[in-house]
C-alpha cells in the first residue's frame, strides 16, 4: 500500500497526541494517549495506549526513546491490539536510561507501511528509575469489620510501592496465630503467604489462596506485612497491618445446576470456599446410580463417585461430563451411561498433606445423566455469502439458511443429534461444520469430512469438519474440510468444468437469477411478495436442500457412517435417495428434492447404527 504519508504528531505526556490525517481522511490515525507506569524498575513493562498501532500485515511498529543531549534507543514493542503496545525495560536498558535516577526525554512510536511511507507520534516522558521499591499496606478488605471470608474470596489490598508484572512479586506475609473453629487450640502462623495480582502500584487483587490461612475454618490473629521480592532477588519489607483478625469460613455447597445433563455438557456448582492453585476441591458423591435398565450401582466409601470441577471463582465451579475410550470401541466414565444419581454431595479440600471436609449440599442430590447427545454447530463463513451472490440469491440468505436447518433437523429427527447455528456455551464437547464458498483444496468438492479415520461408535464428540487438518494432509488426503457451495455451480451443464451428473434443471431453477447466466439477481423485498415469488421459492428450496443434504452426509461420516467395516464410508450398493451414498450416485434432482422427488433417508443399517449410539 503506497497511500500512507509520513506525518509527525506531537503531544504532552499523558495527553493524546495530535492526530495524523491522510489527505483524504482515510487510514488509521497514529496517536499516543498515555504511557504507564511513571515509576520504572528493572523488568518493568511500559504500556503505551493510543490508536493506530497496526498489525504485522499492515506495517511495522518501532518505539524510539530520546534523551536530551542526543542519546537514543530503538525498541521493537509487542503489539497487544490496535490501541495498545508494550515493551520491557531490562537491566541493560534501565542502566542506559540512567537508572537509578530520573529519565526525562521523548517517547516516539513510528509506524512504517509497505511502500516506504510512515507516521510518527510522540510524547514527553518523565520516569522515576528505581532499583527497588519499599511497599506499604494500608488496607486489606478481608480484615475489615466482622465479615467472614472464604477460600477463593476475592480480596483487595491497597497501599503503595507494589511490584508490577516483570519486576518481581509483592507478598503479604502473615505472622500470628490461627485458632481452628472445631478446637480450643491455637497454633503459630509464621511466614504464610498471600500473593495477589498487581492491578497497579497502589492496588493488589485476587482470591484468598490456601497458602494464606490454610484450609481449616478458623480465626487468624496477627500482623500482615508486605514484602517486595524483586526480580534480581532483593527483598524489601514495608509497613503493614498490625493486630488484625480475619475469620475463615468453611467450604460449602449451595446448589448444582442443571439437574440433568448429557455427555460434554457443563454443570455449574455454586457455594463458597472454592480454591485452586496449590489446593484442589473435590466433590464426593455417596449414594446410588440407577441406569436405564434399572440396575443399581452402590457408591459408598471407597466406591464413592469423586469429581474434580474447574474452579471459576470462590463461589463458582464447573464440571463437564466427560468420557474416555474403553479400549473396546466404546466409552466409559460418568456421562457414558444414562441413569439417575441419588445421594449426598460433599466438598473436600486437599492441600499438600492437609484435608478438610466441607459442608454438604443441603438435602439429597438427584441428578439425571441423559443419553448422549451429539450437538452440531453449523458455522457459516463469509464465503457462503459470496457463493450466494454468484447464484443471485444473496438477498434471500436467511430463507436458505432456514431451509438448510429444516433439512438437517429432519434427517436426524429420530436420533439424539441437535443442530445449532449459534456456537454452544452449555456444551464443551460438540461438533462443528463450516459452510463456505470455494473449495480450498482446489478440487471443486461439494463437501469433505477432513477428520481422520472412521469413528465407529462416535467415540469423539468434538469433530471439526472445516479448516485445515494437518494429519489429513500428512496422510496424503485432502486437508480442507467443510461444505463448499461454490462447487454446486458445476451442476450446470453450461459450466466449463461441469460434473458428469450435471442437470438442465439446475439452469432452469437458478439461471433466472444468476448474473453469469444472464439472470437478474433477487432484490431485497422481492420475496415472498414479488412477481417472481414462485421461482424464487423453488430456488431457495433447491439450494437449501442441497446444502442441507451435504451437511447431513458429512456429519454422518463424523458419526461413523456408513455402517460397516472401517474402510467403508459410503453405502454399498447405492440406492435411490440415500443420505450416505457416494457423491457420484446422488443426482441433482435428488439433492435438491425437486420434481416430486421423495426426501432422502437413511438405510436401515445406518439408522440402526445411529439409534444404537445416539438414542433419544
Backbone torsions as a table, in degrees:
resi	resn	phi	psi	omega
1	UNK	NA	120.9	-177.4
2	UNK	-107.7	21.7	-173.3
3	UNK	-104.8	15.7	173.6
4	UNK	-93.0	150.6	174.4
5	UNK	-113.4	150.0	176.5
6	UNK	-80.6	113.4	-178.3
7	UNK	-128.0	157.9	179.4
8	UNK	-124.5	131.8	175.4
9	UNK	-120.1	135.7	-175.6
10	UNK	-122.1	138.1	179.1
11	UNK	-146.6	160.7	173.4
12	UNK	-78.3	156.6	-178.3
13	UNK	-58.7	133.2	176.1
14	UNK	85.4	-5.1	178.6
15	UNK	-118.5	156.8	-179.5
16	UNK	-64.0	138.0	175.3
17	UNK	-73.5	158.8	-178.7
18	UNK	-65.2	125.6	-175.8
19	UNK	-60.0	144.9	174.2
20	UNK	-99.1	125.6	-179.0
21	UNK	-114.9	140.6	170.4
22	UNK	-77.4	161.0	-177.6
23	UNK	-54.5	-37.0	-178.9
24	UNK	-94.7	7.4	177.9
25	UNK	79.1	3.5	-178.3
26	UNK	-92.3	176.4	176.1
27	UNK	82.2	163.6	-177.1
28	UNK	-75.4	141.2	169.6
29	UNK	-80.7	140.8	175.4
30	UNK	-103.3	112.3	-172.1
31	UNK	-137.0	136.1	169.6
32	UNK	-103.0	124.2	-179.8
33	UNK	-103.3	-36.5	180.0
34	UNK	-157.7	156.9	175.3
35	UNK	-134.4	125.5	-177.8
36	UNK	-137.0	154.2	-3.6
37	UNK	-87.5	176.1	179.5
38	UNK	-87.5	-24.5	175.3
39	UNK	-101.8	125.6	-172.1
40	UNK	-120.7	132.8	177.2
41	UNK	-119.6	167.9	169.6
42	UNK	-58.4	124.5	-178.8
43	UNK	100.9	-9.8	-177.9
44	UNK	-62.4	138.0	170.2
45	UNK	-93.9	119.7	177.4
46	UNK	-87.5	122.4	-179.8
47	UNK	-103.4	123.8	178.0
48	UNK	-108.8	123.9	-179.9
49	UNK	-111.9	137.8	179.8
50	UNK	-178.9	-139.2	179.2
51	UNK	-146.2	155.7	174.6
52	UNK	84.6	19.0	179.3
53	UNK	-83.6	91.8	-170.6
54	UNK	-70.1	155.7	176.6
55	UNK	-84.5	177.7	-173.0
56	UNK	-66.1	-20.1	179.0
57	UNK	-79.2	-19.9	-176.9
58	UNK	-108.8	-8.3	-179.7
59	UNK	162.5	-167.0	178.4
60	UNK	-133.2	152.8	-177.4
61	UNK	-118.7	141.5	175.9
62	UNK	-136.8	138.5	172.7
63	UNK	-102.4	132.8	177.9
64	UNK	-120.1	126.3	174.2
65	UNK	-107.0	129.6	-179.8
66	UNK	-129.4	133.4	177.6
67	UNK	-112.9	144.4	178.2
68	UNK	-52.8	133.4	-178.0
69	UNK	109.3	-4.7	171.2
70	UNK	108.2	-16.5	-179.7
71	UNK	-69.0	139.7	179.4
72	UNK	-149.0	156.5	-179.9
73	UNK	-137.0	138.5	179.0
74	UNK	-110.9	128.7	-172.9
75	UNK	-131.6	139.2	172.7
76	UNK	-93.3	110.5	-176.6
77	UNK	-81.3	166.2	171.8
78	UNK	-96.5	122.0	-179.5
79	UNK	-81.9	128.5	176.6
80	UNK	-92.8	-49.3	176.0
81	UNK	-162.9	-167.1	-177.5
82	UNK	-62.9	-18.5	-172.8
83	UNK	-115.8	-0.7	-176.7
84	UNK	-145.3	134.9	167.9
85	UNK	-134.5	163.0	179.2
86	UNK	-150.8	158.3	173.4
87	UNK	-146.3	157.3	-175.1
88	UNK	-104.5	137.3	176.2
89	UNK	-94.7	99.6	178.1
90	UNK	-81.4	179.5	-175.0
91	UNK	-62.6	-36.3	-179.2
92	UNK	-64.7	-48.9	180.0
93	UNK	-66.3	-38.5	178.4
94	UNK	-56.2	-47.2	179.9
95	UNK	-67.1	-40.0	-178.8
96	UNK	-64.1	-33.1	179.6
97	UNK	-74.7	-8.8	178.2
98	UNK	108.0	13.5	-178.4
99	UNK	-81.5	147.5	-7.1
100	UNK	-70.5	148.2	-177.1
101	UNK	155.1	-145.5	-179.1
102	UNK	-130.0	131.1	171.7
103	UNK	-102.3	128.0	176.8
104	UNK	-132.7	118.0	-177.2
105	UNK	-173.5	-145.0	-174.8
106	UNK	-128.8	137.8	173.8
107	UNK	-112.6	126.7	179.4
108	UNK	-122.0	146.4	169.5
109	UNK	-117.5	123.2	179.1
110	UNK	-112.4	131.8	175.2
111	UNK	-110.5	120.9	177.8
112	UNK	-106.9	132.6	-174.5
113	UNK	-113.5	157.2	175.3
114	UNK	-55.8	138.1	-177.9
115	UNK	101.2	-8.9	175.1
116	UNK	99.7	-8.8	179.5
117	UNK	-77.4	161.4	-179.0
118	UNK	-156.3	162.9	170.7
119	UNK	-131.4	155.4	176.9
120	UNK	-137.3	132.7	170.5
121	UNK	-118.9	144.7	-178.0
122	UNK	-141.7	160.6	177.1
123	UNK	-152.3	156.1	175.7
124	UNK	-76.6	149.9	-178.8
125	UNK	-134.3	127.5	174.7
126	UNK	-128.0	113.3	-176.5
127	UNK	-121.4	138.3	169.3
128	UNK	-88.3	115.1	-177.4
129	UNK	-95.1	110.0	-175.7
130	UNK	-117.2	134.1	177.3
131	UNK	-72.8	-29.6	179.3
132	UNK	-154.1	165.4	177.8
133	UNK	-131.3	145.3	173.7
134	UNK	-99.8	120.5	-177.3
135	UNK	-82.7	160.4	173.8
136	UNK	-139.3	127.8	177.7
137	UNK	-105.2	118.9	-176.9
138	UNK	-110.1	-20.0	-175.5
139	UNK	-156.9	137.5	172.6
140	UNK	-133.5	120.4	-173.0
141	UNK	-60.7	-30.1	-179.6
142	UNK	-70.6	-15.1	-175.5
143	UNK	-105.6	19.3	-178.3
144	UNK	-105.3	125.8	176.0
145	UNK	69.0	-156.1	-176.8
146	UNK	-105.8	25.7	-176.5
147	UNK	-73.0	134.4	174.3
148	UNK	-83.4	132.1	176.8
149	UNK	-110.8	164.8	-176.2
150	UNK	-132.9	159.7	171.5
151	UNK	-54.3	135.9	-179.9
152	UNK	84.3	-7.1	177.6
153	UNK	-62.5	133.5	177.9
154	UNK	-73.4	124.0	-179.7
155	UNK	-123.2	161.1	-178.5
156	UNK	-128.5	132.5	175.2
157	UNK	-116.4	131.0	-179.4
158	UNK	-118.0	145.5	-179.9
159	UNK	173.3	-132.9	-179.7
160	UNK	-158.0	160.6	174.6
161	UNK	73.2	21.6	179.5
162	UNK	-77.5	145.9	-179.3
163	UNK	-81.0	140.7	179.2
164	UNK	-98.9	175.2	-179.1
165	UNK	-54.2	132.9	178.2
166	UNK	92.4	-19.8	-176.2
167	UNK	-92.2	-18.1	-172.7
168	UNK	136.4	-149.0	-178.7
169	UNK	-146.0	145.9	173.9
170	UNK	-100.5	120.0	178.3
171	UNK	-101.9	144.3	170.1
172	UNK	-104.9	110.5	-174.9
173	UNK	-99.9	134.9	-175.9
174	UNK	-100.3	141.3	176.3
175	UNK	-143.4	119.0	-179.2
176	UNK	164.8	-138.3	-179.6
177	UNK	-135.2	157.8	176.6
178	UNK	-130.0	128.7	180.0
179	UNK	-110.9	105.8	178.9
180	UNK	-59.6	147.3	-175.6
181	UNK	-68.9	-25.6	-174.0
182	UNK	-98.0	8.9	178.3
183	UNK	-139.9	172.0	174.7
184	UNK	-97.6	3.9	-175.2
185	UNK	-85.2	163.7	170.4
186	UNK	-132.4	150.0	173.2
187	UNK	-136.2	152.5	-174.8
188	UNK	-71.5	148.1	174.4
189	UNK	-121.6	122.3	-179.0
190	UNK	-145.6	114.8	175.8
191	UNK	88.0	2.4	174.7
192	UNK	-61.1	146.5	-170.6
193	UNK	-118.8	141.7	164.9
194	UNK	-120.2	119.4	178.9
195	UNK	-116.0	119.3	-179.9
196	UNK	-112.9	167.3	178.6
197	UNK	-83.0	139.5	179.6
198	UNK	-84.1	111.1	175.2
199	UNK	-83.0	-27.5	177.6
200	UNK	-165.2	-178.6	176.5
201	UNK	-63.4	-22.7	-172.7
202	UNK	-109.7	1.0	-171.6
203	UNK	-147.8	128.8	172.4
204	UNK	-115.6	141.6	177.9
205	UNK	-140.2	154.3	176.9
206	UNK	156.2	173.4	-179.1
207	UNK	-81.4	152.5	175.5
208	UNK	-69.3	120.4	-178.7
209	UNK	-88.6	165.4	176.6
210	UNK	-66.6	-22.6	-178.7
211	UNK	-70.8	-11.2	-179.6
212	UNK	-80.0	-71.4	-175.5
213	UNK	-108.2	3.7	-172.3
214	UNK	83.4	-164.0	-175.5
215	UNK	-115.7	-2.5	177.2
216	UNK	-81.8	141.5	170.6
217	UNK	-65.2	146.3	179.7
218	UNK	165.0	-164.6	-175.3
219	UNK	-126.9	127.7	173.2
220	UNK	-96.6	135.5	174.6
221	UNK	-130.8	127.7	179.9
222	UNK	157.9	-151.0	-175.1
223	UNK	-113.8	153.2	175.2
224	UNK	-127.7	115.1	-174.0
225	UNK	-114.3	129.0	175.4
226	UNK	-81.2	138.2	178.2
227	UNK	-133.7	126.7	175.9
228	UNK	-91.6	121.6	173.5
229	UNK	-103.0	101.1	-176.3
230	UNK	-74.7	159.7	-175.7
231	UNK	-57.2	-34.3	-179.7
232	UNK	-78.1	-2.1	178.5
233	UNK	103.0	-8.1	-178.6
234	UNK	-72.8	135.5	175.8
235	UNK	-107.2	133.9	176.6
236	UNK	-132.4	115.5	177.7
237	UNK	-91.0	152.1	-179.7
238	UNK	-132.5	-172.0	-179.9
239	UNK	-78.6	138.8	-176.5
240	UNK	-130.3	-154.4	-179.3
241	UNK	-101.3	131.4	-176.0
242	UNK	-115.1	137.0	174.2
243	UNK	70.1	38.9	179.8
244	UNK	-91.1	157.7	175.8
245	UNK	-128.7	126.8	-178.7
246	UNK	-131.6	125.9	178.7
247	UNK	-99.5	125.8	178.4
248	UNK	-101.2	122.1	-179.6
249	UNK	-86.8	172.0	-177.5
250	UNK	-80.8	157.5	170.2
251	UNK	-74.5	134.4	-176.7
252	UNK	-147.4	156.9	177.0
253	UNK	-106.7	135.3	176.0
254	UNK	-104.7	-48.6	-178.4
255	UNK	-162.2	159.1	174.3
256	UNK	-129.2	133.8	-179.7
257	UNK	-149.2	147.7	1.8
258	UNK	-73.8	173.6	-179.4
259	UNK	-87.1	-1.8	174.4
260	UNK	-148.3	145.0	-177.9
261	UNK	-160.8	164.0	177.9
262	UNK	-122.1	173.0	-177.1
263	UNK	-49.4	136.0	178.0
264	UNK	82.9	0.8	-175.9
265	UNK	-99.1	145.3	178.6
266	UNK	-75.0	143.9	168.1
267	UNK	-119.3	126.7	179.1
268	UNK	-94.7	132.9	-177.4
269	UNK	-121.8	125.7	-176.5
270	UNK	-118.5	147.1	179.0
271	UNK	173.0	-141.1	177.2
272	UNK	-146.9	158.2	176.2
273	UNK	80.9	23.3	178.7
274	UNK	-85.1	125.6	-173.0
275	UNK	-133.4	146.9	178.8
276	UNK	-123.4	-150.2	-178.3
277	UNK	74.4	-123.3	-178.0
278	UNK	-81.8	-4.4	177.3
279	UNK	-110.6	159.3	-179.0
280	UNK	-132.2	135.8	174.7
281	UNK	-105.0	126.9	178.6
282	UNK	-118.7	139.9	173.3
283	UNK	-102.7	117.8	177.8
284	UNK	-98.2	124.1	-178.9
285	UNK	-114.6	119.7	177.9
286	UNK	-115.6	134.2	-178.7
287	UNK	159.7	-130.9	-178.6
288	UNK	-138.4	154.6	171.0
289	UNK	-124.8	122.4	-179.6
290	UNK	-110.6	116.7	-177.5
291	UNK	-81.0	-179.9	-174.5
292	UNK	-65.3	-19.1	177.9
293	UNK	-94.4	4.6	177.9
294	UNK	87.9	3.0	179.3
295	UNK	-76.5	131.3	-174.7
296	UNK	-105.4	129.8	175.2
297	UNK	-110.6	127.2	179.1
298	UNK	-81.6	132.4	178.9
299	UNK	-119.5	85.1	-175.7
300	UNK	-136.2	148.5	174.5
301	UNK	56.7	-125.8	-179.5
302	UNK	-67.0	-16.2	180.0
303	UNK	-96.0	7.4	178.9
304	UNK	-62.7	150.6	176.9
305	UNK	-80.6	128.1	177.8
306	UNK	-121.2	128.1	177.3
307	UNK	-122.2	147.8	-179.1
308	UNK	-118.2	96.8	-178.2
309	UNK	-75.8	166.9	173.3
310	UNK	-87.9	127.7	179.8
311	UNK	-80.7	120.6	177.0
312	UNK	-92.3	-44.2	176.9
313	UNK	-156.0	-177.8	-177.9
314	UNK	-64.5	-17.8	-179.8
315	UNK	-122.7	13.5	-176.2
316	UNK	-147.7	128.1	172.1
317	UNK	-128.4	160.6	177.0
318	UNK	-132.6	142.2	177.3
319	UNK	-133.5	138.8	178.9
320	UNK	-113.4	136.5	178.4
321	UNK	-72.8	99.1	-179.2
322	UNK	-105.8	155.6	175.3
323	UNK	-131.0	167.4	178.9
324	UNK	-131.6	149.5	175.5
325	UNK	-59.0	140.0	-179.6
326	UNK	-93.8	4.4	178.9
327	UNK	81.4	-0.7	-179.3
328	UNK	-125.9	24.8	179.1
329	UNK	87.5	4.2	179.3
330	UNK	-123.2	-165.2	179.8
331	UNK	-130.1	159.9	178.3
332	UNK	-142.4	162.6	179.5
333	UNK	117.9	168.5	179.1
334	UNK	-64.7	115.9	-175.5
335	UNK	118.2	-15.2	-179.1
336	UNK	-79.5	-30.4	-174.8
337	UNK	-118.7	125.4	176.6
338	UNK	-65.8	148.3	178.6
339	UNK	165.3	-170.9	-177.2
340	UNK	-122.5	127.9	177.5
341	UNK	-101.0	124.6	179.3
342	UNK	-129.2	139.0	176.9
343	UNK	156.3	-154.1	-179.6
344	UNK	-107.0	151.4	178.3
345	UNK	-126.5	119.5	-174.6
346	UNK	-125.0	130.3	176.2
347	UNK	-80.5	140.1	176.0
348	UNK	-128.1	137.3	-179.6
349	UNK	-115.6	129.3	178.4
350	UNK	-116.7	131.7	179.3
351	UNK	-144.9	101.3	-173.8
352	UNK	61.4	-125.8	178.9
353	UNK	-87.7	-2.3	-176.6
354	UNK	-89.8	147.4	179.5
355	UNK	-139.6	137.4	178.7
356	UNK	-140.3	126.9	176.6
357	UNK	-91.0	130.1	-178.1
358	UNK	-92.1	-166.2	-178.1
359	UNK	-90.4	124.8	-175.3
360	UNK	-68.0	166.4	171.2
361	UNK	-61.5	132.2	-178.9
362	UNK	-70.3	132.5	-177.7
363	UNK	80.4	175.1	-179.3
364	UNK	-81.6	140.7	173.5
365	UNK	-80.8	134.5	170.2
366	UNK	-134.0	114.1	-175.3
367	UNK	-130.8	131.9	-178.7
368	UNK	-102.9	123.4	172.0
369	UNK	-88.0	112.1	-177.7
370	UNK	-79.2	159.8	174.4
371	UNK	-56.5	152.5	-178.6
372	UNK	-58.5	130.6	178.2
373	UNK	-118.7	126.1	175.6
374	UNK	-91.7	110.3	176.3
375	UNK	-90.5	135.1	-179.0
376	UNK	-125.1	123.7	177.6
377	UNK	-97.5	120.9	176.0
378	UNK	-91.1	114.9	-177.1
379	UNK	-106.0	113.1	178.9
380	UNK	-89.2	122.4	-179.8
381	UNK	-91.2	162.2	177.4
382	UNK	-56.3	-29.9	179.5
383	UNK	-62.2	-26.5	177.0
384	UNK	-63.3	-46.5	178.1
385	UNK	-63.4	-39.6	177.7
386	UNK	-61.2	-40.3	179.6
387	UNK	-64.8	-38.6	178.8
388	UNK	-63.0	-31.3	175.8
389	UNK	-63.3	-38.2	177.5
390	UNK	-63.7	-32.8	177.5
391	UNK	-81.4	-9.9	-175.7
392	UNK	76.0	18.8	-172.3
393	UNK	-116.9	19.2	-178.0
394	UNK	-56.7	-37.2	-174.7
395	UNK	-79.5	0.5	172.7
396	UNK	-122.0	30.2	-178.5
397	UNK	-59.1	-42.7	-178.5
398	UNK	-60.8	-39.3	179.2
399	UNK	-66.8	-38.4	178.5
400	UNK	-66.2	-42.5	176.8
401	UNK	-60.8	-39.3	178.7
402	UNK	-61.9	-41.1	178.1
403	UNK	-66.9	-38.8	176.9
404	UNK	-58.6	-48.0	-178.1
405	UNK	-64.1	-39.5	177.2
406	UNK	-59.6	-41.1	-179.1
407	UNK	-64.4	-51.6	-174.3
408	UNK	-68.8	-36.7	178.1
409	UNK	-68.4	-34.0	175.5
410	UNK	-66.0	-44.9	-176.1
411	UNK	-63.2	-33.5	-176.3
412	UNK	-108.5	21.8	-174.9
413	UNK	-64.2	-28.0	-174.7
414	UNK	-90.9	-0.4	-178.9
415	UNK	-130.2	171.7	-172.2
416	UNK	-89.3	65.6	175.5
417	UNK	-123.4	129.6	-177.8
418	UNK	-123.7	123.9	178.9
419	UNK	-95.8	143.0	177.9
420	UNK	-137.0	150.2	176.8
421	UNK	-108.4	1.7	172.8
422	UNK	-119.0	134.0	-176.3
423	UNK	-57.3	128.6	-176.5
424	UNK	-65.1	143.9	172.5
425	UNK	-116.6	-15.0	179.8
426	UNK	-91.3	-12.3	175.8
427	UNK	-120.1	139.3	174.1
428	UNK	-98.9	-24.7	177.4
429	UNK	-106.9	109.2	178.0
430	UNK	-153.7	156.7	177.5
431	UNK	-89.0	158.2	176.5
432	UNK	-137.8	142.7	175.0
433	UNK	-132.9	130.4	-178.4
434	UNK	-95.2	133.9	178.2
435	UNK	-114.2	113.3	-175.8
436	UNK	-128.0	-153.2	-176.6
437	UNK	-107.3	-92.1	-175.2
438	UNK	-79.2	152.0	178.6
439	UNK	-78.6	112.6	-179.9
440	UNK	-65.4	-15.8	178.0
441	UNK	-75.3	-12.7	-179.0
442	UNK	73.0	19.9	-177.0
443	UNK	-114.2	4.0	-179.1
444	UNK	54.5	40.5	175.5
445	UNK	-72.0	148.6	176.3
446	UNK	-77.0	-35.0	178.8
447	UNK	-168.9	160.8	-179.7
448	UNK	-155.7	128.1	167.7
449	UNK	-85.7	106.1	-176.0
450	UNK	-96.3	15.2	173.4
451	UNK	-75.7	159.3	-173.3
452	UNK	-86.3	133.7	171.0
453	UNK	71.7	-176.0	179.2
454	UNK	-110.3	116.7	-174.4
455	UNK	-86.8	74.9	-179.7
456	UNK	-66.9	126.7	-176.6
457	UNK	91.8	-2.2	-178.7
458	UNK	50.2	52.7	-180.0
459	UNK	-65.5	-35.1	-176.0
460	UNK	-104.1	127.3	-175.8
461	UNK	-100.2	-4.4	-170.7
462	UNK	-116.9	37.8	177.1
463	UNK	-66.6	145.7	174.8
464	UNK	-121.1	112.8	176.0
465	UNK	-95.2	92.2	-175.9
466	UNK	160.3	172.2	179.3
467	UNK	62.2	-159.8	-178.8
468	UNK	-107.0	129.6	175.7
469	UNK	-107.7	107.6	-176.3
470	UNK	-62.9	-34.3	179.5
471	UNK	-64.4	-41.0	178.3
472	UNK	-63.6	-41.2	179.3
473	UNK	-62.1	-44.2	-178.7
474	UNK	-66.0	-27.6	-179.7
475	UNK	-81.1	-5.6	177.5
476	UNK	93.0	5.7	177.2
477	UNK	-99.3	171.8	-179.7
478	UNK	-64.1	137.0	-169.5
479	UNK	-92.9	-27.7	-174.3
480	UNK	-95.9	130.1	-178.4
481	UNK	-113.9	172.5	177.4
482	UNK	129.2	-163.7	176.0
483	UNK	-114.3	130.0	-172.3
484	UNK	-116.2	93.4	-169.7
485	UNK	-69.5	-30.2	179.4
486	UNK	-61.8	-28.0	179.7
487	UNK	-67.2	-18.6	179.7
488	UNK	-65.5	-19.3	178.7
489	UNK	-62.4	-21.0	-179.2
490	UNK	-75.6	-2.4	171.9
491	UNK	-75.2	-10.1	177.4
492	UNK	-80.2	126.2	177.5
493	UNK	-61.3	-20.9	-179.6
494	UNK	-85.9	-6.2	179.3
495	UNK	-71.9	136.5	-177.5
496	UNK	-60.8	-24.6	179.3
497	UNK	-114.0	32.9	-173.8
498	UNK	-58.2	150.3	-177.9
499	UNK	-85.9	161.4	-178.3
500	UNK	-59.3	-26.7	-178.9
501	UNK	-96.8	20.9	176.2
502	UNK	-60.0	151.8	-174.1
503	UNK	-137.9	138.7	175.0
504	UNK	-59.2	-25.1	179.9
505	UNK	-63.9	-27.2	176.0
506	UNK	-60.7	-49.3	-178.9
507	UNK	-64.9	-36.4	-179.7
508	UNK	-65.4	-37.2	-175.8
509	UNK	-82.3	-44.7	-172.4
510	UNK	-100.4	-21.2	-177.3
511	UNK	-54.6	-39.3	-179.0
512	UNK	-62.2	-14.1	-175.7
513	UNK	-116.2	-13.3	-173.8
514	UNK	-87.2	118.7	179.8
515	UNK	-55.8	-37.4	-177.9
516	UNK	-69.8	-14.6	177.9
517	UNK	-108.3	14.9	178.5
518	UNK	82.8	9.2	-179.5
519	UNK	-83.7	173.6	178.9
520	UNK	-112.7	121.0	-176.0
521	UNK	-61.9	155.3	177.7
522	UNK	-70.2	128.1	179.4
523	UNK	-90.2	155.5	176.6
524	UNK	-60.1	132.3	179.6
525	UNK	86.4	-3.2	-178.3
526	UNK	-77.2	-24.3	-178.1
527	UNK	-125.3	131.7	17.6
528	UNK	-100.9	4.1	-171.3
529	UNK	-95.7	1.2	-174.0
530	UNK	-83.8	176.3	-177.5
531	UNK	-66.7	-26.0	-178.7
532	UNK	-99.2	19.7	-172.5
533	UNK	-55.5	-42.2	-177.5
534	UNK	-66.3	-42.2	177.6
535	UNK	-63.7	-44.4	-179.4
536	UNK	-63.6	-42.2	179.4
537	UNK	-59.5	-39.7	178.3
538	UNK	-66.6	-39.9	178.6
539	UNK	-64.7	-42.1	177.3
540	UNK	-60.5	-46.6	-179.8
541	UNK	-60.5	-46.2	-175.1
542	UNK	-67.2	-48.1	-177.5
543	UNK	-69.2	-41.8	177.5
544	UNK	-61.4	-37.4	178.3
545	UNK	-67.0	-40.9	-179.9
546	UNK	-62.6	-46.4	179.8
547	UNK	-66.4	-43.9	179.3
548	UNK	-60.3	-42.2	177.0
549	UNK	-60.2	-41.1	-179.6
550	UNK	-66.7	-42.6	178.0
551	UNK	-60.5	-47.2	-179.6
552	UNK	-58.9	-40.0	-179.3
553	UNK	-66.1	-48.4	-176.8
554	UNK	-69.0	-38.4	175.9
555	UNK	-66.3	-34.8	174.8
556	UNK	-56.5	-39.9	176.9
557	UNK	-60.6	-44.7	-177.9
558	UNK	-64.3	-25.6	-179.6
559	UNK	-83.3	-7.5	178.0
560	UNK	109.4	12.8	180.0
561	UNK	-92.0	156.1	6.6
562	UNK	-80.3	153.4	178.9
563	UNK	-59.7	134.2	-178.4
564	UNK	146.8	-164.5	-177.8
565	UNK	-66.1	166.7	-175.3
566	UNK	-59.2	-24.4	-177.5
567	UNK	-98.6	10.6	178.6
568	UNK	-105.9	117.3	-176.6
569	UNK	-112.9	-12.8	179.6
570	UNK	-132.8	163.8	-179.1
571	UNK	-63.7	134.8	175.1
572	UNK	-130.6	115.7	-3.9
573	UNK	-81.1	164.9	176.0
574	UNK	-72.4	162.4	178.2
575	UNK	-143.8	-177.4	-178.1
576	UNK	-80.7	134.3	173.1
577	UNK	58.7	47.5	178.2
578	UNK	-115.6	127.4	-171.1
579	UNK	-59.9	-39.6	-173.8
580	UNK	-95.9	18.9	170.5
581	UNK	-68.8	153.3	176.5
582	UNK	-64.7	156.6	-173.9
583	UNK	-56.8	-40.4	-177.3
584	UNK	-68.2	-15.8	-178.3
585	UNK	-95.9	7.3	-175.9
586	UNK	-122.8	97.2	-177.4
587	UNK	-67.5	166.1	-177.6
588	UNK	-56.6	-45.8	-175.8
589	UNK	-61.4	-36.3	178.9
590	UNK	-68.7	-43.4	-179.6
591	UNK	-66.1	-40.6	-176.6
592	UNK	-81.2	-11.7	-178.8
593	UNK	52.3	56.8	-179.7
594	UNK	-119.2	172.7	174.5
595	UNK	56.5	44.5	177.7
596	UNK	62.9	19.0	175.6
597	UNK	-69.0	130.9	-176.6
598	UNK	-71.1	153.9	-179.3
599	UNK	-59.8	148.6	176.4
600	UNK	-69.5	151.1	-176.8
601	UNK	-141.7	174.4	174.9
602	UNK	-87.2	151.3	166.7
603	UNK	-69.5	161.6	-179.8
604	UNK	-58.8	-39.3	-178.5
605	UNK	-66.4	-41.7	-179.5
606	UNK	-67.8	-40.0	178.9
607	UNK	-66.3	-40.8	178.1
608	UNK	-62.2	-39.2	177.0
609	UNK	-61.0	-48.7	-179.0
610	UNK	-62.5	-40.6	-179.6
611	UNK	-67.2	-28.9	178.8
612	UNK	-69.3	-43.3	-173.8
613	UNK	-98.5	-19.6	-178.7
614	UNK	-135.7	58.0	179.6
615	UNK	-72.2	151.8	176.8
616	UNK	-70.0	NA	NA
